[in-house]
Structure formats: C-alpha cells, structure tokens
C-alpha cells in the first residue's frame, strides 16, 4: 500500500478517536447540567409562587379594607336609625344595610378564598425550598464526580492528540492539506473503505478502473462521485 495513503487512513482513524471524545464529554456533563437546570427551574417556581402570593395578599388586603369600611358604615347606620323621622328614611336606611351586609358576606367569602390560595401556594414554596435544599446538598458531589470523569477523558484525549501530532509530523504536507480540505465537509467519512465495488461514503458503484486502482493501492484514489479518499480493507481484497 502507498505510504501516503496508509498515513491518511491512520489519520482518519485518529480523528475518529478524537471526535468520539465529544459525546463522552457531553455525557459526563449531562448529569451536572441537568441538576443545574432543575435548580434553575425550582428557583423560578419559587420566584413565581412568591409573586403570586404577594398578588393574592394585595387582593386580600383590599377586601379587608373594604370590609372595615362596610363595618364602619353599618355602625354609622345603627346610630342613624335612632334619628330617623320618616318611613321613607327608614326604608332607605334598611336598603343600605342590606346591601352593606351582602357586601360584607361577599368580602368575608373572598378573604377566606384568598387565604386558602395563599396557604396552598405557601405550602408549594416550602416543598420547593425543601427540594432545592436537597438538590444543593447533592450538587457539589455531582460536580466533583463530573470533574473526575472529565479529567480521565481529557487525559485520554490528550494522548490521542499527541499521537495525531506525531503522525502529522511524518506526513507529506500536500497530502495532509488534501485530506483536511475533504474533511471540512466529509468529517469522519473523509477516508472510507470500498465494499462490493461501492464507495462506503456515498454508496455509489465504482467503475472497474477506479476499483482496480483502489485494490492496487499504489496511489491515493478518490471516489469519482463524492470525492472521498478510498481504500480497500485487507480482508476485503
């Protein structure tokens, strides 16, 4: 096999090794990132619930103020009743009292309803704070575990990078540039095997001459359809 072709094949395998570290890093980070996302979600829930509680308490305070005004009005009407001189004034005062009493009943019901809502939301806040405290307690150990895994991965990746640098230092610059140009779009399918006379990059059938050139492996041969670098695996010849 052509030495330059062999180097390109070796380089493609090394690049695949390097790229394979990315999903490992993502997987290692996922647990910690998921915990952080959950923490942010709980923080947001607490903030929203707290705002809702404040809004409900404002509504409750308004009803309490209205209730105080109504009580004052009923008290004043009670004093006026002793001063009534005509039946018309009596009926007018009675109507005012009936309306005020209805409003008092409604205000009391509304206050009770709002108190139930406030209590329920406060319970939700306490439950969220408990969950947040548990999450915070575990977050540090999760982060430490992730850092330990990343250290192992990065060490292994560094070794592969060194292997790549060593390989590149022995390669023909023209061939390396050619490989890198194809890799920009082909990624880890820059160098592909040929199986059953077909390019395993685009899966198109090769003509007999190209196929024969791949088998000989005397020169670097590219697929006439997609431009990837082709080679024949030893056990497939």
Short mmCIF file of the C-alpha atoms (twelve columns), coordinates in Angstrom:
data_MODEL
# 
_entry.id   MODEL 
# 
loop_
_atom_site.group_PDB 
_atom_site.id 
_atom_site.type_symbol 
_atom_site.label_atom_id 
_atom_site.label_alt_id 
_atom_site.label_comp_id 
_atom_site.label_asym_id 
_atom_site.label_seq_id 
_atom_site.Cartn_x 
_atom_site.Cartn_y 
_atom_site.Cartn_z 
_atom_site.pdbx_PDB_model_num 
ATOM 1   C CA . UNK A 1   0.000   0.000  0.000   1 
ATOM 2   C CA . UNK A 2   1.134   3.522  -0.810  1 
ATOM 3   C CA . UNK A 3   2.759   5.018  2.302   1 
ATOM 4   C CA . UNK A 4   0.921   8.341  1.971   1 
ATOM 5   C CA . UNK A 5   -2.407  6.511  1.664   1 
ATOM 6   C CA . UNK A 6   -1.628  4.458  4.773   1 
ATOM 7   C CA . UNK A 7   -0.871  7.669  6.684   1 
ATOM 8   C CA . UNK A 8   -4.169  9.196  5.591   1 
ATOM 9   C CA . UNK A 9   -6.037  6.064  6.699   1 
ATOM 10  C CA . UNK A 10  -4.249  6.151  10.066  1 
ATOM 11  C CA . UNK A 11  -5.000  9.859  10.412  1 
ATOM 12  C CA . UNK A 12  -8.698  9.280  9.712   1 
ATOM 13  C CA . UNK A 13  -8.831  6.681  12.495  1 
ATOM 14  C CA . UNK A 14  -7.106  9.070  14.905  1 
ATOM 15  C CA . UNK A 15  -9.566  11.851 14.017  1 
ATOM 16  C CA . UNK A 16  -12.449 9.468  14.683  1 
ATOM 17  C CA . UNK A 17  -10.940 8.696  18.088  1 
ATOM 18  C CA . UNK A 18  -10.728 12.415 18.857  1 
ATOM 19  C CA . UNK A 19  -14.299 13.078 17.762  1 
ATOM 20  C CA . UNK A 20  -15.501 10.146 19.843  1 
ATOM 21  C CA . UNK A 21  -14.490 12.052 22.980  1 
ATOM 22  C CA . UNK A 22  -17.127 14.742 22.388  1 
ATOM 23  C CA . UNK A 23  -20.166 12.566 23.212  1 
ATOM 24  C CA . UNK A 24  -18.259 11.219 26.230  1 
ATOM 25  C CA . UNK A 25  -17.712 14.785 27.474  1 
ATOM 26  C CA . UNK A 26  -21.354 15.665 26.817  1 
ATOM 27  C CA . UNK A 27  -22.499 12.567 28.695  1 
ATOM 28  C CA . UNK A 28  -20.226 13.390 31.637  1 
ATOM 29  C CA . UNK A 29  -21.523 16.971 31.766  1 
ATOM 30  C CA . UNK A 30  -25.163 15.988 31.302  1 
ATOM 31  C CA . UNK A 31  -25.838 14.933 34.904  1 
ATOM 32  C CA . UNK A 32  -24.446 18.167 36.342  1 
ATOM 33  C CA . UNK A 33  -26.137 20.342 33.701  1 
ATOM 34  C CA . UNK A 34  -29.433 18.527 34.327  1 
ATOM 35  C CA . UNK A 35  -29.089 19.199 38.074  1 
ATOM 36  C CA . UNK A 36  -28.341 22.880 37.380  1 
ATOM 37  C CA . UNK A 37  -31.334 23.121 35.049  1 
ATOM 38  C CA . UNK A 38  -33.548 21.574 37.724  1 
ATOM 39  C CA . UNK A 39  -32.187 24.021 40.298  1 
ATOM 40  C CA . UNK A 40  -32.926 26.955 37.989  1 
ATOM 41  C CA . UNK A 41  -36.417 25.595 37.382  1 
ATOM 42  C CA . UNK A 42  -37.111 25.315 41.127  1 
ATOM 43  C CA . UNK A 43  -35.697 28.810 41.732  1 
ATOM 44  C CA . UNK A 44  -38.003 30.118 39.023  1 
ATOM 45  C CA . UNK A 45  -41.003 28.280 40.530  1 
ATOM 46  C CA . UNK A 46  -40.280 29.771 43.973  1 
ATOM 47  C CA . UNK A 47  -39.962 33.252 42.490  1 
ATOM 48  C CA . UNK A 48  -43.237 32.899 40.547  1 
ATOM 49  C CA . UNK A 49  -45.097 31.458 43.536  1 
ATOM 50  C CA . UNK A 50  -43.793 34.229 45.782  1 
ATOM 51  C CA . UNK A 51  -45.035 36.834 43.312  1 
ATOM 52  C CA . UNK A 52  -48.430 35.121 43.128  1 
ATOM 53  C CA . UNK A 53  -48.617 35.073 46.934  1 
ATOM 54  C CA . UNK A 54  -47.873 38.813 47.059  1 
ATOM 55  C CA . UNK A 55  -50.580 39.463 44.457  1 
ATOM 56  C CA . UNK A 56  -53.138 37.403 46.411  1 
ATOM 57  C CA . UNK A 57  -52.186 39.168 49.656  1 
ATOM 58  C CA . UNK A 58  -52.757 42.553 47.982  1 
ATOM 59  C CA . UNK A 59  -56.227 41.369 46.925  1 
ATOM 60  C CA . UNK A 60  -56.878 40.122 50.465  1 
ATOM 61  C CA . UNK A 61  -55.776 43.452 51.978  1 
ATOM 62  C CA . UNK A 62  -58.103 45.343 49.640  1 
ATOM 63  C CA . UNK A 63  -61.014 43.169 50.737  1 
ATOM 64  C CA . UNK A 64  -60.094 43.638 54.386  1 
ATOM 65  C CA . UNK A 65  -60.030 47.417 53.898  1 
ATOM 66  C CA . UNK A 66  -63.388 47.257 52.146  1 
ATOM 67  C CA . UNK A 67  -64.724 45.097 54.985  1 
ATOM 68  C CA . UNK A 68  -63.566 47.683 57.535  1 
ATOM 69  C CA . UNK A 69  -65.297 50.423 55.552  1 
ATOM 70  C CA . UNK A 70  -68.501 48.393 55.441  1 
ATOM 71  C CA . UNK A 71  -68.352 47.733 59.198  1 
ATOM 72  C CA . UNK A 72  -67.902 51.439 59.774  1 
ATOM 73  C CA . UNK A 73  -70.861 52.164 57.546  1 
ATOM 74  C CA . UNK A 74  -73.087 49.652 59.378  1 
ATOM 75  C CA . UNK A 75  -72.043 51.172 62.693  1 
ATOM 76  C CA . UNK A 76  -72.933 54.637 61.450  1 
ATOM 77  C CA . UNK A 77  -76.276 53.388 60.115  1 
ATOM 78  C CA . UNK A 78  -77.064 51.910 63.533  1 
ATOM 79  C CA . UNK A 79  -76.596 55.346 65.054  1 
ATOM 80  C CA . UNK A 80  -78.716 56.977 62.344  1 
ATOM 81  C CA . UNK A 81  -81.635 54.602 62.990  1 
ATOM 82  C CA . UNK A 82  -82.396 56.385 66.268  1 
ATOM 83  C CA . UNK A 83  -82.602 59.656 64.422  1 
ATOM 84  C CA . UNK A 84  -84.984 58.516 61.656  1 
ATOM 85  C CA . UNK A 85  -88.190 60.542 61.442  1 
ATOM 86  C CA . UNK A 86  -89.966 59.228 58.341  1 
ATOM 87  C CA . UNK A 87  -90.805 55.812 56.888  1 
ATOM 88  C CA . UNK A 88  -89.004 56.755 53.678  1 
ATOM 89  C CA . UNK A 89  -85.799 57.375 55.590  1 
ATOM 90  C CA . UNK A 90  -86.284 54.020 57.372  1 
ATOM 91  C CA . UNK A 91  -86.671 52.104 54.111  1 
ATOM 92  C CA . UNK A 92  -83.656 53.863 52.596  1 
ATOM 93  C CA . UNK A 93  -81.534 53.004 55.607  1 
ATOM 94  C CA . UNK A 94  -82.708 49.375 55.601  1 
ATOM 95  C CA . UNK A 95  -81.812 49.076 51.899  1 
ATOM 96  C CA . UNK A 96  -78.339 50.462 52.589  1 
ATOM 97  C CA . UNK A 97  -77.884 47.959 55.430  1 
ATOM 98  C CA . UNK A 98  -78.999 45.010 53.277  1 
ATOM 99  C CA . UNK A 99  -76.571 45.990 50.502  1 
ATOM 100 C CA . UNK A 100 -73.764 46.529 53.021  1 
ATOM 101 C CA . UNK A 101 -74.435 43.155 54.691  1 
ATOM 102 C CA . UNK A 102 -74.349 41.401 51.294  1 
ATOM 103 C CA . UNK A 103 -71.047 43.105 50.551  1 
ATOM 104 C CA . UNK A 104 -69.731 42.086 53.974  1 
ATOM 105 C CA . UNK A 105 -70.668 38.464 53.303  1 
ATOM 106 C CA . UNK A 106 -69.031 38.566 49.884  1 
ATOM 107 C CA . UNK A 107 -65.874 40.213 51.270  1 
ATOM 108 C CA . UNK A 108 -65.581 37.576 54.014  1 
ATOM 109 C CA . UNK A 109 -66.018 34.771 51.477  1 
ATOM 110 C CA . UNK A 110 -63.420 36.356 49.201  1 
ATOM 111 C CA . UNK A 111 -60.957 36.750 52.078  1 
ATOM 112 C CA . UNK A 112 -61.395 33.081 53.025  1 
ATOM 113 C CA . UNK A 113 -60.914 32.021 49.388  1 
ATOM 114 C CA . UNK A 114 -57.763 34.112 49.056  1 
ATOM 115 C CA . UNK A 115 -56.396 32.768 52.348  1 
ATOM 116 C CA . UNK A 116 -56.838 29.198 51.067  1 
ATOM 117 C CA . UNK A 117 -54.993 30.098 47.868  1 
ATOM 118 C CA . UNK A 118 -52.209 31.823 49.801  1 
ATOM 119 C CA . UNK A 119 -51.811 28.871 52.191  1 
ATOM 120 C CA . UNK A 120 -51.689 26.404 49.296  1 
ATOM 121 C CA . UNK A 121 -49.051 28.450 47.478  1 
ATOM 122 C CA . UNK A 122 -47.001 28.823 50.656  1 
ATOM 123 C CA . UNK A 123 -47.035 25.040 51.036  1 
ATOM 124 C CA . UNK A 124 -45.805 24.762 47.445  1 
ATOM 125 C CA . UNK A 125 -43.000 27.226 48.196  1 
ATOM 126 C CA . UNK A 126 -41.927 25.254 51.275  1 
ATOM 127 C CA . UNK A 127 -41.950 21.993 49.288  1 
ATOM 128 C CA . UNK A 128 -39.891 23.654 46.533  1 
ATOM 129 C CA . UNK A 129 -37.412 25.015 49.100  1 
ATOM 130 C CA . UNK A 130 -37.024 21.534 50.597  1 
ATOM 131 C CA . UNK A 131 -36.371 20.058 47.146  1 
ATOM 132 C CA . UNK A 132 -33.916 22.871 46.429  1 
ATOM 133 C CA . UNK A 133 -32.017 22.243 49.668  1 
ATOM 134 C CA . UNK A 134 -31.705 18.529 48.809  1 
ATOM 135 C CA . UNK A 135 -30.536 19.390 45.314  1 
ATOM 136 C CA . UNK A 136 -27.961 21.876 46.608  1 
ATOM 137 C CA . UNK A 137 -26.639 19.249 49.016  1 
ATOM 138 C CA . UNK A 138 -26.062 16.797 46.146  1 
ATOM 139 C CA . UNK A 139 -24.875 19.327 43.571  1 
ATOM 140 C CA . UNK A 140 -21.333 19.555 44.874  1 
ATOM 141 C CA . UNK A 141 -20.838 15.776 44.855  1 
ATOM 142 C CA . UNK A 142 -22.280 15.616 41.315  1 
ATOM 143 C CA . UNK A 143 -19.870 18.344 40.181  1 
ATOM 144 C CA . UNK A 144 -16.915 16.548 41.779  1 
ATOM 145 C CA . UNK A 145 -17.906 13.296 40.075  1 
ATOM 146 C CA . UNK A 146 -18.201 15.037 36.705  1 
ATOM 147 C CA . UNK A 147 -14.807 16.721 37.091  1 
ATOM 148 C CA . UNK A 148 -13.226 13.374 37.899  1 
ATOM 149 C CA . UNK A 149 -14.699 11.787 34.757  1 
ATOM 150 C CA . UNK A 150 -13.667 14.758 32.622  1 
ATOM 151 C CA . UNK A 151 -10.122 14.538 33.921  1 
ATOM 152 C CA . UNK A 152 -9.880  10.914 32.793  1 
ATOM 153 C CA . UNK A 153 -11.422 11.739 29.402  1 
ATOM 154 C CA . UNK A 154 -9.183  14.753 28.827  1 
ATOM 155 C CA . UNK A 155 -6.090  12.752 29.714  1 
ATOM 156 C CA . UNK A 156 -7.035  10.073 27.199  1 
ATOM 157 C CA . UNK A 157 -7.866  12.720 24.611  1 
ATOM 158 C CA . UNK A 158 -4.509  14.407 25.138  1 
ATOM 159 C CA . UNK A 159 -2.751  11.128 24.439  1 
ATOM 160 C CA . UNK A 160 -4.659  10.805 21.156  1 
ATOM 161 C CA . UNK A 161 -3.808  14.404 20.240  1 
ATOM 162 C CA . UNK A 162 -0.137  13.622 20.800  1 
ATOM 163 C CA . UNK A 163 -0.479  10.570 18.574  1 
ATOM 164 C CA . UNK A 164 -2.028  12.762 15.880  1 
ATOM 165 C CA . UNK A 165 0.726   15.377 16.142  1 
ATOM 166 C CA . UNK A 166 3.362   12.671 15.832  1 
ATOM 167 C CA . UNK A 167 1.645   11.226 12.771  1 
ATOM 168 C CA . UNK A 168 1.189   14.636 11.110  1 
ATOM 169 C CA . UNK A 169 4.859   15.443 11.599  1 
ATOM 170 C CA . UNK A 170 5.778   12.500 9.324   1 
ATOM 171 C CA . UNK A 171 3.192   13.238 6.622   1 
ATOM 172 C CA . UNK A 172 3.544   14.909 3.259   1 
ATOM 173 C CA . UNK A 173 2.149   18.450 3.582   1 
ATOM 174 C CA . UNK A 174 0.381   18.299 0.237   1 
ATOM 175 C CA . UNK A 175 -1.412  15.080 1.173   1 
ATOM 176 C CA . UNK A 176 -2.356  16.494 4.575   1 
ATOM 177 C CA . UNK A 177 -3.806  19.637 3.001   1 
ATOM 178 C CA . UNK A 178 -5.784  17.489 0.564   1 
ATOM 179 C CA . UNK A 179 -7.148  15.391 3.467   1 
ATOM 180 C CA . UNK A 180 -8.105  18.480 5.512   1 
ATOM 181 C CA . UNK A 181 -9.907  20.018 2.532   1 
ATOM 182 C CA . UNK A 182 -12.126 16.942 2.184   1 
ATOM 183 C CA . UNK A 183 -12.604 16.628 5.956   1 
ATOM 184 C CA . UNK A 184 -14.179 20.112 6.136   1 
ATOM 185 C CA . UNK A 185 -17.342 18.675 4.639   1 
ATOM 186 C CA . UNK A 186 -16.938 14.880 4.938   1 
ATOM 187 C CA . UNK A 187 -15.941 14.872 8.647   1 
ATOM 188 C CA . UNK A 188 -15.300 11.299 9.772   1 
ATOM 189 C CA . UNK A 189 -16.100 9.891  6.337   1 
ATOM 190 C CA . UNK A 190 -13.118 11.589 4.676   1 
ATOM 191 C CA . UNK A 191 -11.390 8.227  4.176   1 
ATOM 192 C CA . UNK A 192 -13.751 5.317  3.551   1 
ATOM 193 C CA . UNK A 193 -13.412 1.653  2.574   1 
ATOM 194 C CA . UNK A 194 -14.730 0.104  -0.593  1 
ATOM 195 C CA . UNK A 195 -17.103 -2.826 -0.266  1 
ATOM 196 C CA . UNK A 196 -18.636 -4.815 -3.104  1 
ATOM 197 C CA . UNK A 197 -17.100 -2.284 -5.528  1 
ATOM 198 C CA . UNK A 198 -19.013 0.597  -3.879  1 
ATOM 199 C CA . UNK A 199 -17.790 3.674  -2.009  1 
ATOM 200 C CA . UNK A 200 -18.931 3.411  1.614   1 
ATOM 201 C CA . UNK A 201 -19.164 7.180  1.801   1 
ATOM 202 C CA . UNK A 202 -21.782 7.803  -0.895  1 
ATOM 203 C CA . UNK A 203 -22.620 4.112  -1.594  1 
ATOM 204 C CA . UNK A 204 -22.251 4.636  -5.333  1 
ATOM 205 C CA . UNK A 205 -20.821 1.874  -7.505  1 
ATOM 206 C CA . UNK A 206 -17.269 2.426  -8.768  1 
ATOM 207 C CA . UNK A 207 -16.210 1.803  -12.340 1 
ATOM 208 C CA . UNK A 208 -13.773 -1.032 -12.974 1 
ATOM 209 C CA . UNK A 209 -10.721 1.206  -13.421 1 
ATOM 210 C CA . UNK A 210 -11.249 3.093  -10.147 1 
ATOM 211 C CA . UNK A 211 -11.945 -0.158 -8.360  1 
ATOM 212 C CA . UNK A 212 -8.744  -1.671 -9.732  1 
ATOM 213 C CA . UNK A 213 -6.770  1.404  -8.599  1 
ATOM 214 C CA . UNK A 214 -8.202  1.057  -5.098  1 
ATOM 215 C CA . UNK A 215 -7.197  -2.601 -4.955  1 
ATOM 216 C CA . UNK A 216 -3.650  -1.824 -6.139  1 
ATOM 217 C CA . UNK A 217 -3.371  0.997  -3.587  1 
ATOM 218 C CA . UNK A 218 -0.314  2.361  -5.379  1 
ATOM 219 C CA . UNK A 219 -1.714  5.901  -5.380  1 
ATOM 220 C CA . UNK A 220 -4.299  7.874  -3.435  1 
ATOM 221 C CA . UNK A 221 -7.604  7.222  -5.165  1 
ATOM 222 C CA . UNK A 222 -10.750 9.276  -4.637  1 
ATOM 223 C CA . UNK A 223 -14.361 8.413  -5.345  1 
ATOM 224 C CA . UNK A 224 -15.403 9.865  -8.729  1 
ATOM 225 C CA . UNK A 225 -18.892 10.513 -7.293  1 
ATOM 226 C CA . UNK A 226 -18.255 12.173 -3.936  1 
ATOM 227 C CA . UNK A 227 -14.503 12.860 -3.811  1 
ATOM 228 C CA . UNK A 228 -13.754 10.886 -0.630  1 
ATOM 229 C CA . UNK A 229 -10.442 9.054  -0.292  1 
ATOM 230 C CA . UNK A 230 -10.887 5.339  -0.901  1 
ATOM 231 C CA . UNK A 231 -9.076  2.259  0.375   1 
ATOM 232 C CA . UNK A 232 -9.597  -1.481 0.451   1 
ATOM 233 C CA . UNK A 233 -9.614  -3.242 3.787   1 
ATOM 234 C CA . UNK A 234 -7.099  -6.161 3.733   1 
ATOM 235 C CA . UNK A 235 -9.672  -8.844 4.391   1 
ATOM 236 C CA . UNK A 236 -11.931 -7.464 1.640   1 
ATOM 237 C CA . UNK A 237 -9.398  -7.746 -1.187  1 
# 
